[in-house]
């Protein structure tokens, strides 16, 4: 009988509606944690590939027709995407 009462109480708890604020708070915390993990993984991948740490997260890309600065070209050659593009061009 005791097991039945415990199971009944747990079942009733699952039927209760969720508090929206709690759900949003948990989602936000999980999202921030995920973004932090992605950023650390990206940094580790960049270090393994040999690109090292990039001084700024947002690189300025030239418009079509403009010449890219040599330092950006060098960064692109070291990055994974730069290597993929280089292989595709060959």
N, C-alpha and C positions, 0 to 999 in steps of 0.2 A: 504494500500500500504506500509506503514511504517513497519508493521509486516512482510510483505513479504520480504522486503529488508533486514531486520535484520536476518530472517531465511535463506535467500540466502547467506548472508555473513558468517553465522555460518556453513552452509553447505560447502562452499568453504574452510573454515578453516579446516574442518575435512578431506577434500580431500588432503590437503598438506602433503607431506611426513614428517615423523618424523626425527628429528636430532638424529643421532645414539649416539652422545656423551651425549646428554641430557637423552636419554633412559638408557644408561649404568650408568650414574651418579645417576639417580633416583632408578635404580635397586640396585646399591651398597648401597645407603643410606637406602633403605628399608631392604636389607639383613642384614646390621649391626644392625639396629633397632630390627629386628626379633631375631638375635642371642643374643642381650642384654636381650630381654624379656624372651627368653628361659632359659638363664642362671639365671635370677632372679627367674623364676618359679621353676627351679630345686633346687635352694637354699632354697626357701620356702618349697618345698616338702620335702627336706632333713631335714629341721628343724621340720616340722610337724611329720615326721616319727620318729624322734629322733636321727638321725645320726649326726646332727649338721653340722658345717662347716668342710669340709675336707681340710687339709692344702695344698695339691697339687691336681691339676686337673687330672694329669696323675699318676695313681698308677701302680707300677711295678708288673706285674703278673708273677708268677713262671712258668717255663716250665712244661710239663707233667712229672710226676714222682718225681718232687721236692716237698718238704714239704713247705707249706705256713707258713709264720711267724704268730704268734698268734695275733698280732695286726690287720693284714689283715683279718684273720678269724673272729675276733670280728666285724670289720667294715662290712664284708659281712653278718654277722648275723643281723646287724641292718639295712642294706640297703633293699630296696624293693625287689631287685632281690635275695638277700640272703634269705629273708623270703620265697619267692616263691619256690626257690630250696629246702629249708628245708621242706616245706609243700609237695612238690612233692616226696621227698624221703620217707616220712612217709607212 
